[in-house]
Amino acid sequence: MNAGPAEWHRALREAADWYVCLNEAPANGPERDAWSQWLRSGPLHAAAWDKVDAVGRRFAGLREQDEPLAVAAGLRQAARPGRRRSLRTLAGLLAAGAAGWMGWRQPAVQDQLFAWQAELRTGVGEIRDTRLSDGSRLWMNTASAADFAVDAAWRRLTLHQGEIMVQTAQDAERPFVVDTRHGSLRALGTLFLVRRQPASVHLAVLEGAVEVRLAGTGDRRVVAHGEQVDFSREHYEDVAALDAAQAAWRTGRLTVDDMPLADFLAQLSRYRHGHLAAHPDVAGLRVMGSYPVPDTDAALTLLSEVLPVRVHRSVPWWVTVEPR
């Protein structure tokens, strides 16, 4: 299946239209025969249908079933020190559950399961501003999850998914650390942003400094005020100058300067359920300005007023930006 971007986009849009049609048509109506004929007319149509159907199932909330929540609760209990009995419970849960033991060993699965039962969570499109028990201020971006614990020696915030910004309270006896799968970040009197990415972590320091320690090598590096860096378990990317606009989300804005439309929509899609993408003919248009989040519909309306595009909605969860 060697389809170009335009052909793939057209197939996806047709699949979305068929999805709407079938949900409104009678079960034995002629629409279903026409859909079957369209589906069999080429592998591209079948692949597009699978994509649309998968997004529709996620939108319908199938991931919120009780079983993954029960597994996640077992994981949280088993993670506590000295819990041999909990480990046996966990093994039983994983043997019976859909994820299975081999699934649990995958880092992304572990993170998702812990995120389902995290003490601090935001839903898709939610931005939260809160105070931690030590007095530190925590902002959580859309679809984020974290746990916070304080003991005699440390203050530790574990980021399971998403993006946070932390303004640490002073405590000379207990350092403030953010733990991620790729490394730990020790605050040195600071305001900083941390974002989990598919294969790395992004750090941006707005005030003070942060010491990063890689999980794979133990290599340490101090990132100063006005700097940002991406890192993985064993590697640092080059330190760059801070892009202060990336912190605008805490005030409910997505601020960009000369960003390709496709990249802008990828950022905006974090604040809404479902599919959001650009037609290949307009994907390279440049976007600048400040757009409201989590009101993504308002952001899309504003986008259509400043660019030669229109917003096409097959269903609320399948939206494409097309040439006008």
PEGIRA-V913362 format. One record per helix or strand. SS is the DSSP state (alpha for helix, beta for strand). FROM is the first residue (numbers start at 1). LEN is the number of residues. If there is no record, write none. Layout:
ss->SS from->FROM len->LEN
ss->SS from->FROM len->LEN
This chain:
ss->alpha from->5 len->20
ss->alpha from->30 len->10
ss->alpha from->43 len->17
ss->alpha from->62 len->3
ss->alpha from->66 len->13
ss->alpha from->84 len->13
ss->alpha from->100 len->5
ss->alpha from->107 len->10
ss->beta from->120 len->2
ss->beta from->128 len->4
ss->beta from->137 len->4
ss->beta from->145 len->6
ss->beta from->154 len->8
ss->beta from->163 len->5
ss->beta from->175 len->5
ss->beta from->183 len->14
ss->beta from->201 len->14
ss->beta from->220 len->5
ss->beta from->227 len->5
ss->beta from->236 len->1
ss->beta from->240 len->2
ss->alpha from->244 len->8
ss->beta from->253 len->8
ss->alpha from->261 len->11
ss->beta from->275 len->4
ss->beta from->286 len->7
ss->alpha from->296 len->11
ss->beta from->309 len->7
ss->beta from->318 len->6
